[in-house]
């Protein structure tokens, strides 16, 4: 089965290698940039090593690995085109995130030996979440960033990983009230930070995981009502959110003021056409915060509608693959963990792409694997590491079942 899985993903690896090689080569030729020439060799090589050689050393879902690493490579490419310094920083972020992904895979693999650390993980997550209230700096209306020893990071991104582990563990043991208490404290701290975009993401994932765990439609209805009440409170307490809603309702009311970001994003995507303006020829640089909040608009602008739809389909495939991994899981903990990881990436992707195209009000979350940001990249890859850990457990369970079946036939 491993050989069949490898053959099924070979058709994804080589086109990805060719894509990154030709793209960075074109950027290098455009400006005779020797760094781009170096990346034309290093990025495809790294993509090949991670997608082909790494699974031979550490069992992993090859399809999921290929899809996720293609998005990471696309993010590095787009960021280098927009801002070479940030593109190179993203390479470092990716390498750190890759180590985190492997660590999380091993964490799930040996989870039965590490259950005792759950209380410490929960307490550490709450302490980390409270850190911005003491040392935080305000950015885009939210006190969500912390700078310590010259390093700036967003604690709520790191806590996503801990939240998924803690909630999956508690809910798998029918400890619904402690799970809700943990999630509620996280949400309260996010509200105090005025980081309402991340709070919405946490709330949605908590609601999904609790509903799947309990199957209670009453809880789902109460959760939906709570979401509506939270949205009203968040709207009234934050003028930044009020401006976002006004932009969503009519972005052309003030196209050179508060709506400038969204308007420029829509203009960039309209100018793209079906095939894009061409790599290095777009005008997405005029969009403020293009490397973080509007990276999808930049990809769309230079690669076009067809490629943009393909990117959305890649995220959809990651979600469906994750749901399939959850469906095949052998324990409730693994099922909840895999489903939570899949929904975390899917909801975050929907929120940011929906904001870019003005389908929903824009929030301050990033596009997983693609947007610039160390904590965003590391947390997204760690979440994929948790999902890979469940996939690895499924494969080990399948091999054990096959071995038992073979012994039964021999007997």
N, C-alpha and C positions, 0 to 999 in steps of 0.2 A: 504493500500500500504506500509506503514511503517513496518507492521508486515511481509509482504512478503519480503521486502528488508532485514529485519533482518534474516529471515530464509535462504535467499540466501547466506548470508555471514557467517553463522555459520560454514559451512564446511571449511572456510578459517581460522577461529580463532583457533580452537582446534588443527589442525596440526601445526600451528605456535607456539602455547604454548608448545606443545610436542617437537618441534624442538629446541627451545631455552632452554628448561629445560634439555634435554639430552645433548646438545652441551656444555653448561656451566658445567654440571655435569661431563662430560668426561674431560674437562680441569682441573676441580678441582681434580679428581681422578689421573690424570696424574702426577701432582706435589704436591698433597695434599695441594691445595691452598684454604684456607678458604674464601677468597674474591670471588673466582669463585663459590664456593658453595652458597654464599649469592646471587650472581648474578643469579644462577640457579633458585632461587625462585623469585627474584625481577623483572628480565626482563620479564619472562612469565606473572607474575602478572600485570606488567605495560602494556604489550601488550593486555591482556584481558580487563583491565580497560578502556584503550583508545578506543579499537575497539568495546566493548560491552556496557560498562556503560556510557561513555562520550556521545554517540549519544542519549541516553535517557534524558540527561540534556540539550544538545545543538544539534539541528537538523543538521545532516551532512550526506554526502554520505558515507554509510558504506563500500562499496566495495573499494572506493578510500582510505578511512581511513585505511583499512586492508592492502592494497598493500603498501602504503607509510610507515606505521609503521613496516611492516615486513622488508623493506629495512633498516630502521633506526636501528632495532634490529640486523640485519645482520652486519651492520657497527660497532656497539658496540662490537659484538662478534668477528669479524675479527680483530678489533683494539686491543681488550684486548689480543687476542692470539699473536699479533705481538709486542705490547708494552702496558703492563698492565696500566701504568700511563696514556697513551693517551686514552685507552679504558675507564677508569674512568672519564677522562675529557670529553669524548664524551657523557657520561651519563648526565653530567651537561649541555653540549651544547644542547642535545636533550630536556631536561626539559625547558630550556629557549626558544628553538624553538617552543615547544608545546604551551607555553604561547603566543608567537608571532602568531602562527597559529590561535588560538582562537581569539586573538585581531583583526587579519585581517578579519576573518569570520564576526565578529561583525561590523567591519568597512564597509564592503560591505553591510551588512544587513541594516545599518542605513545611507547609503551613501547619500540618498536624503536630509538628514539633515546636511551633512558635506561637500557638494560641495564647500562651500565658502573657505575651507582650501586648495584647489588645487593650487592656486598661491604660498602659503607658502610652500607646499610640493615640488613644482618645484624648487623654489629658494633654499630651504634647501638641495635638492638633488644635485644641481649644486655646492653649497658651500662644501658639503661633498665630492663630486667628485674631487674638486680642492685641498682638504686637503693634499693628498700625495705629491703634488708639493712643499709644504712648509715644511711639517713634515715627509715626507715619507722616508722609508728605501728601499734599492735596494735588491731584491731577485729574482734569476733566470733571471736577465737581465731587470726586470721591477721595477719601483718605485711605487708600488701599495699598500704597507703596511704602516700603521701608528701605532705608539706606543704612547699612552697617558695615563699617570697615571698608568703605569705598565700593561696596557691592549693593546694587539696587535690585530688589526682588518684590514679588507680590505674594504674600503668604497664602492668600485664598486659593491660588493656583496649586500650591504644594498640598494644601489641605484636601483638595479634591481626591487625591489618592488615598489619604487616610480615611476620608469620609466613606468612600466606596468599600474599603475593607471593614471598617467598624460597623456600618449599616448592614452589610451582607452577613457578618458574623452574628450580630444581635438578632436580626430578623430570621435567620436560619434556625435560631434557637427559640423562636416565638417570644423574644423579648422586645415586643413592639413599643411599649412605653419608654424604656430606656433609649431605644433607637430614636423615637420622636423627640425625647428630651435632648439628646446629643445634636440632632439636626436643628432643633429649635434654638439652641444656644448659638450654633453657627450662624443661623439666619439673623438672630438678634444682633450679633456682632457685625454682620455685614450691613444691616440697616443703620447701625451707629456710624459705620464708615461711609454711609451713603453710596455704597457700591451695589446699586440696585440691579444692575445687569447680572452680576455674579449671583446675587441673592435669588433672582428668578431662576437661574440655572440650578442652584442647589435645591430650591423648592420643587422644581419639576422632577428632578431625579429622585428626591425623597418620596414624592407622591407616587411615582411609578413603582419604585421598589417596594413600598409598603403595600400598594394595591396588589402587586404580583404575589407578595408573601401571604397576604390575608384573603385576597379575593373578595373584599368587602366593597360593594357598590356604594354603601352608605358613606364609608370613609372617602371614597373617590368623589362623591358629591360634596361632602363637607370640605374636602381639599380644594375643589374647584371654587367653592364659595370663598374659602380663605384666600385663594389666589386673587380673586376679584377685589376682596377687601384690601389685601396688601397692595394691589396696583393703585387703588384709590388713595391709600395713605401715602404711598411712595410718590405719587403724582403731586399731592398737596404739600409734601415736606421738602421737595427739591425743585427749585426753579430750572435746573439743568434738565430734569426729566420733562418738565412742562414745555421747554423749548424743543426737545426731541419730538414730542407729540405734535406740536405746531408744525414742525418741519414735515412730519409724516403726512399730516392732513393737507398741507399745501406748501410744497417746497419752493414754489415760484413766487410766493408772497414776498420773500426777502432773499433773492438768489445771490446777492453779494454780501449778505450779512450772516445770520445764524444758519441759513440754508446752504451756504457756499459749498460745504463738503459734499452733501448729498447731490446737489445740482451738478457739480463737477464730476462726481462719480457716474451719474446717469449720462452725462454728455460723453464721457470717455467710453462708456459701453456702447452708446448709440454710434459713435464714430468708428467703432471696431468693425461693424459689419459681420458677415458670416466667418471671414477668415482672418480678421484682425489687421492692425496697421503694420505688423511685422516687428520682430524682436529688435529692440533698440530704437524704434521709430515712433513709439507712442508718446502721448502727452499726459500720462497719468501722474507725472511728478507734480503737477499743479494742485493735486488733491492734498489738503492737509492731513497728516497722519496716514499717508498712503501705505507706509510699510507695516502698519499695525491694523488699524480698523478697516482700511479699504484695499487690502492686498488683492482681494478677488477682483475688484474693478481694474486693477493694474494688469492682472493676468488676462482678463477679458479683453481689455483694450488692445493688447499687443498680439494675442493669439486668436481672438475672435469668438463668435457665438458658439461655433461647433466645438471648439476646444473647451470653452466654459461649461457647456452642457456635459462634456466628458468628465470634467473635474467633479461636477455635482454627482454624476453617476458613480465615480470612484468612491465618493463618500457614502453613497447609497449601498454600494457593494460591501464596504467595510461594515456598515450597520447590519446588513443582512447576514454577512459572514459571522458577525458577533452574535446575532440572534440564533443562528444555527448552532454555534458553539454552546450557547446557553441551553438550547433545547436538548443537546446531546450530553449535557453534564450529568454526572453520576450522584451528585449531592445537591441539597438545597443551597448550601453556601456557594458552591461553584456556579449554580444557575443564577442566583441573585447577583453575584459578583460580575459574571459575564454580561448579564443584561444591563446592569448599572453602567459598566464601562461602555457598552455599545450605545446606550441612550445618552450618556454624557457627551460623547463625540457628536452624535447625530443632532441633539438639541442645540448644542453650541454652534454647529455648522449652519443649521437652519436659521438661528437667530442672527448671525453675522451676515450671511449671504442675503437673507431677507431684508436686513437693514441697508445693505449696499444697493439693492434694487428698489428700495422704498416700499417693499411689501408690508413691512412692520416697522415700528419706530426703531431707530438705531440704538444699540446698547454698546457698552464699553468692552465687550468680550472680543477675543481674537479668533481667527480662523485656524483651527487645529493643524499643526504640522507645517503651515505655510507662513503665517504672520511672523513678524520679527518679535523676538522676546525670549530671554533665557528661561524664565520660569514657565512660560507658556509651552515652549518646546519640550522642556524636561517633563512637565506634568503630563502632557499629551502622550509622549512616548512611554512614560511609566504606566499610564492607563492601558496602553497597548501591551505592555509587559504583563500586567495582571490578566488581560484577556488571553495572551499567549500562554500564560501559566495554566489557565483553565483548559485551553485546547490541548496542551501537553498532558494534563491529567486525563482528558477524554481518550487520547491515543493510548496512554498506558493502560487504562481500563479496558479498551477494546482488545489490546494485545493479550491481557490476562484472560478475557472471555474466550478469545480464540484458542489460547493454550488449554484452558479447561475443556473446551469442546473437543479439541484434538485428543486429549487424554481420555475423555469419555468414549470417543469412537474406538480408540485402541483397546480400552477395557471391554 
